[in-house]
Amino acid sequence: MASMTLKMPKLAVSMQEGTLVEWLVGAGEAVSVGQAIYAVESEKTTFEVESPFGGTITPIAEVGETYPVGSSIAKIEV
């Protein structure tokens, strides 16, 4: 089984970091491509981010913490 890493996305040109607001799925849950899996707050708005992969998710990042764009926030076993 391969492991894919999810990173804090750059959701706007000026975005340098984002705050993880909520996990919409729990550790060990199956996720599918296009499913909303977490919410990120930037300086202007909150976005729900969809999974680019299907598989089993293992969150790494903590809700309420701020992470630089590109930081690892979860792994998905595909």
MOPAC internal coordinates of N, CA, C and O (Angstrom, degrees):
PM7 1SCF
backbone

  N    0.0000 0     0.00 0     0.00 0    0    0    0
  C    1.4453 1     0.00 0     0.00 0    1    0    0
  C    1.5273 1   109.60 1     0.00 0    2    1    0
  O    1.2310 1   120.38 1   -43.87 1    3    2    1
  N    1.3127 1   116.88 1   136.13 1    3    2    1
  C    1.4670 1   121.82 1   179.36 1    5    3    2
  C    1.5197 1   109.88 1   -92.08 1    6    5    3
  O    1.2310 1   120.91 1   -28.96 1    7    6    5
  N    1.3057 1   115.86 1   151.04 1    7    6    5
  C    1.4581 1   122.21 1   177.59 1    9    7    6
  C    1.5223 1   109.19 1  -114.49 1   10    9    7
  O    1.2310 1   120.68 1   -55.33 1   11   10    9
  N    1.3200 1   116.30 1   124.67 1   11   10    9
  C    1.4615 1   122.42 1   178.36 1   13   11   10
  C    1.5245 1   107.89 1  -107.76 1   14   13   11
  O    1.2310 1   120.50 1   -40.37 1   15   14   13
  N    1.3225 1   116.66 1   139.63 1   15   14   13
  C    1.4632 1   121.49 1  -179.44 1   17   15   14
  C    1.5170 1   110.59 1  -100.51 1   18   17   15
  O    1.2310 1   120.84 1   -48.54 1   19   18   17
  N    1.3268 1   116.01 1   131.46 1   19   18   17
  C    1.4591 1   121.45 1   173.59 1   21   19   18
  C    1.5150 1   107.75 1   -94.25 1   22   21   19
  O    1.2310 1   120.55 1   -42.89 1   23   22   21
  N    1.3173 1   116.56 1   137.11 1   23   22   21
  C    1.4645 1   121.86 1  -178.28 1   25   23   22
  C    1.5276 1   110.10 1  -119.80 1   26   25   23
  O    1.2310 1   121.26 1   -23.76 1   27   26   25
  N    1.3414 1   115.19 1   156.24 1   27   26   25
  C    1.4666 1   119.59 1   176.24 1   29   27   26
  C    1.5238 1   107.56 1   -59.56 1   30   29   27
  O    1.2310 1   120.01 1   -60.34 1   31   30   29
  N    1.3314 1   117.59 1   119.66 1   31   30   29
  C    1.4645 1   120.19 1  -176.45 1   33   31   30
  C    1.5239 1   112.77 1   -77.95 1   34   33   31
  O    1.2310 1   121.46 1   -22.90 1   35   34   33
  N    1.3067 1   114.82 1   157.10 1   35   34   33
  C    1.4719 1   121.36 1   172.42 1   37   35   34
  C    1.5242 1   105.55 1   -96.50 1   38   37   35
  O    1.2310 1   120.55 1   -77.99 1   39   38   37
  N    1.3261 1   116.56 1   102.01 1   39   38   37
  C    1.4526 1   122.20 1  -172.61 1   41   39   38
  C    1.5241 1   113.82 1   -94.43 1   42   41   39
  O    1.2310 1   120.55 1   174.27 1   43   42   41
  N    1.3226 1   116.54 1    -5.73 1   43   42   41
  C    1.4665 1   122.27 1   176.68 1   45   43   42
  C    1.5188 1   107.78 1  -150.99 1   46   45   43
  O    1.2310 1   120.72 1   -24.71 1   47   46   45
  N    1.3102 1   116.22 1   155.29 1   47   46   45
  C    1.4612 1   121.60 1  -177.51 1   49   47   46
  C    1.5219 1   111.55 1   -55.36 1   50   49   47
  O    1.2310 1   120.21 1   139.26 1   51   50   49
  N    1.3164 1   117.21 1   -40.74 1   51   50   49
  C    1.4647 1   120.77 1  -175.98 1   53   51   50
  C    1.5304 1   113.77 1   -89.49 1   54   53   51
  O    1.2310 1   119.96 1   177.89 1   55   54   53
  N    1.3178 1   117.69 1    -2.11 1   55   54   53
  C    1.4715 1   120.57 1  -175.98 1   57   55   54
  C    1.5202 1   111.07 1   -68.89 1   58   57   55
  O    1.2310 1   120.51 1   -55.22 1   59   58   57
  N    1.3211 1   116.64 1   124.78 1   59   58   57
  C    1.4609 1   123.39 1   177.31 1   61   59   58
  C    1.5273 1   112.05 1  -111.07 1   62   61   59
  O    1.2310 1   120.56 1   156.43 1   63   62   61
  N    1.3524 1   116.54 1   -23.57 1   63   62   61
  C    1.4589 1   122.15 1  -179.53 1   65   63   62
  C    1.5192 1   108.44 1  -155.42 1   66   65   63
  O    1.2310 1   121.13 1   -16.74 1   67   66   65
  N    1.3251 1   115.44 1   163.26 1   67   66   65
  C    1.4589 1   120.70 1   177.88 1   69   67   66
  C    1.5130 1   109.85 1  -144.01 1   70   69   67
  O    1.2310 1   121.20 1   -26.00 1   71   70   69
  N    1.3215 1   115.32 1   154.00 1   71   70   69
  C    1.4568 1   121.25 1   177.76 1   73   71   70
  C    1.5192 1   108.62 1  -102.97 1   74   73   71
  O    1.2310 1   120.66 1   -52.20 1   75   74   73
  N    1.3331 1   116.34 1   127.80 1   75   74   73
  C    1.4561 1   121.02 1   176.77 1   77   75   74
  C    1.5264 1   107.65 1   -74.99 1   78   77   75
  O    1.2310 1   120.81 1   -67.29 1   79   78   77
  N    1.3276 1   116.06 1   112.71 1   79   78   77
  C    1.4567 1   121.75 1  -174.94 1   81   79   78
  C    1.5216 1   111.72 1   -87.45 1   82   81   79
  O    1.2310 1   120.55 1   140.39 1   83   82   81
  N    1.3490 1   116.55 1   -39.61 1   83   82   81
  C    1.4622 1   119.84 1  -173.40 1   85   83   82
  C    1.5186 1   110.55 1  -164.13 1   86   85   83
  O    1.2310 1   120.87 1   -40.50 1   87   86   85
  N    1.3264 1   115.94 1   139.50 1   87   86   85
  C    1.4564 1   121.06 1   166.71 1   89   87   86
  C    1.5176 1   106.32 1   -88.96 1   90   89   87
  O    1.2310 1   119.75 1   -51.17 1   91   90   89
  N    1.3185 1   118.08 1   128.83 1   91   90   89
  C    1.4613 1   122.61 1   179.84 1   93   91   90
  C    1.5204 1   111.38 1   -93.01 1   94   93   91
  O    1.2310 1   120.63 1   174.23 1   95   94   93
  N    1.3273 1   116.41 1    -5.77 1   95   94   93
  C    1.4662 1   123.64 1   176.09 1   97   95   94
  C    1.5209 1   107.71 1  -134.36 1   98   97   95
  O    1.2310 1   120.67 1   -22.39 1   99   98   97
  N    1.3121 1   116.32 1   157.61 1   99   98   97
  C    1.4543 1   120.92 1  -179.39 1  101   99   98
  C    1.5189 1   112.39 1   -99.76 1  102  101   99
  O    1.2310 1   121.11 1   -15.99 1  103  102  101
  N    1.3116 1   115.49 1   164.01 1  103  102  101
  C    1.4670 1   121.60 1   177.48 1  105  103  102
  C    1.5210 1   109.99 1   -57.58 1  106  105  103
  O    1.2310 1   121.00 1   -45.41 1  107  106  105
  N    1.3240 1   115.69 1   134.59 1  107  106  105
  C    1.4560 1   121.43 1   178.14 1  109  107  106
  C    1.5122 1   114.68 1    84.78 1  110  109  107
  O    1.2310 1   119.90 1   177.72 1  111  110  109
  N    1.3267 1   117.79 1    -2.28 1  111  110  109
  C    1.4592 1   120.24 1   179.40 1  113  111  110
  C    1.5229 1   111.18 1   -79.83 1  114  113  111
  O    1.2310 1   121.11 1   -30.22 1  115  114  113
  N    1.3215 1   115.47 1   149.78 1  115  114  113
  C    1.4593 1   121.18 1   174.06 1  117  115  114
  C    1.5245 1   108.34 1   -78.82 1  118  117  115
  O    1.2310 1   120.78 1   -44.67 1  119  118  117
  N    1.3230 1   116.12 1   135.33 1  119  118  117
  C    1.4635 1   121.86 1   176.37 1  121  119  118
  C    1.5274 1   108.35 1  -124.12 1  122  121  119
  O    1.2310 1   121.14 1   -24.96 1  123  122  121
  N    1.3300 1   115.43 1   155.04 1  123  122  121
  C    1.4629 1   119.84 1   179.21 1  125  123  122
  C    1.5260 1   109.57 1  -120.84 1  126  125  123
  O    1.2310 1   121.38 1   -19.60 1  127  126  125
  N    1.3135 1   114.97 1   160.40 1  127  126  125
  C    1.4650 1   120.86 1   178.59 1  129  127  126
  C    1.5230 1   109.04 1   -58.09 1  130  129  127
  O    1.2310 1   120.64 1   -49.08 1  131  130  129
  N    1.3371 1   116.39 1   130.92 1  131  130  129
  C    1.4554 1   121.73 1   178.12 1  133  131  130
  C    1.5217 1   114.85 1    88.57 1  134  133  131
  O    1.2310 1   120.03 1   173.74 1  135  134  133
  N    1.3296 1   117.56 1    -6.26 1  135  134  133
  C    1.4622 1   121.17 1   178.23 1  137  135  134
  C    1.5236 1   110.01 1   -77.11 1  138  137  135
  O    1.2310 1   119.77 1   -45.37 1  139  138  137
  N    1.3315 1   118.04 1   134.63 1  139  138  137
  C    1.4677 1   121.28 1   175.29 1  141  139  138
  C    1.5292 1   108.20 1   -68.12 1  142  141  139
  O    1.2310 1   120.90 1   -54.52 1  143  142  141
  N    1.3553 1   115.89 1   125.48 1  143  142  141
  C    1.4657 1   118.73 1  -175.47 1  145  143  142
  C    1.5256 1   114.55 1  -119.62 1  146  145  143
  O    1.2310 1   120.08 1   159.13 1  147  146  145
  N    1.3353 1   117.45 1   -20.87 1  147  146  145
  C    1.4635 1   119.57 1   175.99 1  149  147  146
  C    1.5194 1   110.03 1  -158.21 1  150  149  147
  O    1.2310 1   121.31 1   -16.50 1  151  150  149
  N    1.3449 1   115.09 1   163.50 1  151  150  149
  C    1.4627 1   121.37 1   178.19 1  153  151  150
  C    1.5192 1   109.22 1  -117.96 1  154  153  151
  O    1.2310 1   121.33 1   -43.99 1  155  154  153
  N    1.3450 1   115.05 1   136.01 1  155  154  153
  C    1.4641 1   122.79 1  -178.86 1  157  155  154
  C    1.5223 1   108.75 1  -123.11 1  158  157  155
  O    1.2310 1   120.96 1   -42.40 1  159  158  157
  N    1.3199 1   115.77 1   137.60 1  159  158  157
  C    1.4568 1   121.16 1   175.62 1  161  159  158
  C    1.5192 1   108.89 1  -108.32 1  162  161  159
  O    1.2310 1   120.95 1   -52.66 1  163  162  161
  N    1.3350 1   115.79 1   127.34 1  163  162  161
  C    1.4623 1   121.13 1   173.73 1  165  163  162
  C    1.5153 1   106.90 1  -103.75 1  166  165  163
  O    1.2310 1   120.48 1    10.68 1  167  166  165
  N    1.3331 1   116.68 1  -169.32 1  167  166  165
  C    1.4603 1   118.27 1  -177.64 1  169  167  166
  C    1.5262 1   113.12 1   -66.56 1  170  169  167
  O    1.2310 1   119.60 1   163.27 1  171  170  169
  N    1.3298 1   118.37 1   -16.73 1  171  170  169
  C    1.4638 1   119.75 1  -174.69 1  173  171  170
  C    1.5237 1   115.39 1  -117.78 1  174  173  171
  O    1.2310 1   119.56 1   151.98 1  175  174  173
  N    1.3231 1   118.45 1   -28.02 1  175  174  173
  C    1.4606 1   119.75 1  -173.07 1  177  175  174
  C    1.5313 1   110.90 1  -158.89 1  178  177  175
  O    1.2310 1   121.33 1    -6.25 1  179  178  177
  N    1.3235 1   115.06 1   173.75 1  179  178  177
  C    1.4647 1   121.96 1   176.34 1  181  179  178
  C    1.5255 1   108.42 1  -112.37 1  182  181  179
  O    1.2310 1   120.96 1   -45.09 1  183  182  181
  N    1.3344 1   115.77 1   134.91 1  183  182  181
  C    1.4614 1   122.67 1  -179.15 1  185  183  182
  C    1.5148 1   109.78 1  -120.17 1  186  185  183
  O    1.2310 1   120.22 1   -37.15 1  187  186  185
  N    1.3351 1   117.19 1   142.85 1  187  186  185
  C    1.4556 1   121.40 1   166.71 1  189  187  186
  C    1.5187 1   106.19 1   -93.49 1  190  189  187
  O    1.2310 1   120.73 1   -49.95 1  191  190  189
  N    1.3296 1   116.21 1   130.05 1  191  190  189
  C    1.4571 1   121.42 1  -176.46 1  193  191  190
  C    1.5296 1   109.23 1  -105.13 1  194  193  191
  O    1.2310 1   121.20 1   -45.98 1  195  194  193
  N    1.3192 1   115.31 1   134.02 1  195  194  193
  C    1.4582 1   122.15 1  -178.48 1  197  195  194
  C    1.5207 1   111.16 1   -92.19 1  198  197  195
  O    1.2310 1   121.30 1   -27.49 1  199  198  197
  N    1.3200 1   115.12 1   152.51 1  199  198  197
  C    1.4570 1   120.87 1   178.98 1  201  199  198
  C    1.5274 1   110.78 1   -75.38 1  202  201  199
  O    1.2310 1   120.70 1   -48.50 1  203  202  201
  N    1.3355 1   116.27 1   131.50 1  203  202  201
  C    1.4600 1   119.26 1   175.51 1  205  203  202
  C    1.5351 1   112.22 1   -85.16 1  206  205  203
  O    1.2310 1   120.41 1   171.34 1  207  206  205
  N    1.3365 1   116.82 1    -8.66 1  207  206  205
  C    1.4628 1   122.78 1  -176.95 1  209  207  206
  C    1.5245 1   109.70 1  -132.72 1  210  209  207
  O    1.2310 1   121.02 1   -23.01 1  211  210  209
  N    1.3124 1   115.65 1   156.99 1  211  210  209
  C    1.4525 1   121.05 1   170.34 1  213  211  210
  C    1.5128 1   108.83 1  -103.11 1  214  213  211
  O    1.2310 1   120.15 1   -35.25 1  215  214  213
  N    1.3154 1   117.33 1   144.75 1  215  214  213
  C    1.4561 1   121.28 1   179.11 1  217  215  214
  C    1.5185 1   111.14 1   155.94 1  218  217  215
  O    1.2310 1   120.93 1    24.06 1  219  218  217
  N    1.3261 1   115.83 1  -155.94 1  219  218  217
  C    1.4624 1   122.76 1  -178.79 1  221  219  218
  C    1.5208 1   109.36 1  -106.69 1  222  221  219
  O    1.2310 1   120.47 1   -52.64 1  223  222  221
  N    1.3389 1   116.71 1   127.36 1  223  222  221
  C    1.4544 1   121.04 1  -173.06 1  225  223  222
  C    1.5339 1   112.46 1   -95.30 1  226  225  223
  O    1.2310 1   121.68 1   -36.66 1  227  226  225
  N    1.3241 1   114.38 1   143.34 1  227  226  225
  C    1.4597 1   123.00 1   172.29 1  229  227  226
  C    1.5248 1   107.29 1  -129.50 1  230  229  227
  O    1.2310 1   120.16 1   -76.92 1  231  230  229
  N    1.3441 1   117.30 1   103.08 1  231  230  229
  C    1.4682 1   119.66 1   178.19 1  233  231  230
  C    1.5308 1   111.28 1   -64.96 1  234  233  231
  O    1.2310 1   120.71 1   -36.20 1  235  234  233
  N    1.3310 1   116.25 1   143.80 1  235  234  233
  C    1.4666 1   122.88 1   175.40 1  237  235  234
  C    1.5221 1   109.35 1  -112.10 1  238  237  235
  O    1.2310 1   120.43 1   137.68 1  239  238  237
  N    1.3254 1   116.77 1   -42.32 1  239  238  237
  C    1.4640 1   122.85 1  -175.28 1  241  239  238
  C    1.5268 1   111.35 1   -79.10 1  242  241  239
  O    1.2310 1   121.37 1   -26.57 1  243  242  241
  N    1.3311 1   114.99 1   153.43 1  243  242  241
  C    1.4598 1   122.59 1  -179.37 1  245  243  242
  C    1.5300 1   111.26 1  -100.20 1  246  245  243
  O    1.2310 1   120.77 1   -41.92 1  247  246  245
  N    1.3175 1   116.14 1   138.08 1  247  246  245
  C    1.4602 1   121.96 1   175.58 1  249  247  246
  C    1.5284 1   109.29 1   -60.14 1  250  249  247
  O    1.2310 1   120.93 1   -42.37 1  251  250  249
  N    1.3254 1   115.82 1   137.63 1  251  250  249
  C    1.4583 1   121.75 1   178.66 1  253  251  250
  C    1.5151 1   113.95 1    92.06 1  254  253  251
  O    1.2310 1   120.17 1   169.63 1  255  254  253
  N    1.3281 1   117.28 1   -10.37 1  255  254  253
  C    1.4664 1   121.88 1   179.78 1  257  255  254
  C    1.5268 1   109.96 1   -92.88 1  258  257  255
  O    1.2310 1   121.05 1   -27.80 1  259  258  257
  N    1.3370 1   115.61 1   152.20 1  259  258  257
  C    1.4600 1   122.77 1   178.57 1  261  259  258
  C    1.5266 1   108.64 1  -104.84 1  262  261  259
  O    1.2310 1   121.00 1   -45.81 1  263  262  261
  N    1.3393 1   115.70 1   134.19 1  263  262  261
  C    1.4630 1   122.18 1  -176.54 1  265  263  262
  C    1.5221 1   110.41 1  -128.45 1  266  265  263
  O    1.2310 1   120.04 1   -37.90 1  267  266  265
  N    1.3328 1   117.53 1   142.10 1  267  266  265
  C    1.4668 1   120.70 1   174.57 1  269  267  266
  C    1.5349 1   110.37 1   -64.94 1  270  269  267
  O    1.2310 1   120.58 1   -30.21 1  271  270  269
  N    1.3226 1   116.50 1   149.79 1  271  270  269
  C    1.4649 1   121.11 1   173.64 1  273  271  270
  C    1.5224 1   108.34 1   -54.32 1  274  273  271
  O    1.2310 1   120.47 1   -45.84 1  275  274  273
  N    1.3218 1   116.71 1   134.16 1  275  274  273
  C    1.4587 1   121.82 1   179.17 1  277  275  274
  C    1.5201 1   114.32 1    95.00 1  278  277  275
  O    1.2310 1   119.64 1   172.24 1  279  278  277
  N    1.3300 1   118.29 1    -7.76 1  279  278  277
  C    1.4621 1   121.50 1   177.81 1  281  279  278
  C    1.5184 1   110.53 1   -70.71 1  282  281  279
  O    1.2310 1   119.95 1   -37.46 1  283  282  281
  N    1.3149 1   117.69 1   142.54 1  283  282  281
  C    1.4601 1   121.91 1   176.49 1  285  283  282
  C    1.5257 1   109.66 1   -69.25 1  286  285  283
  O    1.2310 1   120.60 1   -49.61 1  287  286  285
  N    1.3347 1   116.46 1   130.39 1  287  286  285
  C    1.4520 1   118.92 1  -179.99 1  289  287  286
  C    1.5324 1   113.01 1  -122.75 1  290  289  287
  O    1.2310 1   119.87 1   162.47 1  291  290  289
  N    1.3450 1   117.85 1   -17.53 1  291  290  289
  C    1.4700 1   121.16 1   178.58 1  293  291  290
  C    1.5233 1   109.59 1  -163.72 1  294  293  291
  O    1.2310 1   121.64 1   -15.19 1  295  294  293
  N    1.3263 1   114.46 1   164.81 1  295  294  293
  C    1.4593 1   121.60 1   172.54 1  297  295  294
  C    1.5178 1   107.85 1  -124.99 1  298  297  295
  O    1.2310 1   121.34 1   -34.06 1  299  298  297
  N    1.3250 1   115.04 1   145.94 1  299  298  297
  C    1.4615 1   120.83 1   174.94 1  301  299  298
  C    1.5249 1   107.53 1  -124.83 1  302  301  299
  O    1.2310 1   120.86 1   -58.17 1  303  302  301
  N    1.3221 1   115.95 1   121.83 1  303  302  301
  C    1.4558 1   121.57 1   173.93 1  305  303  302
  C    1.5154 1   107.11 1   -82.40 1  306  305  303
  O    1.2310 1   120.51 1   -61.57 1  307  306  305
  N    1.3316 1   116.64 1   118.43 1  307  306  305
  C    1.4693 1   120.77 1  -177.11 1  309  307  306
  C    1.5093 1   111.39 1  -105.88 1  310  309  307
  O    1.2310 1   120.10 1   180.00 1  311  310  309

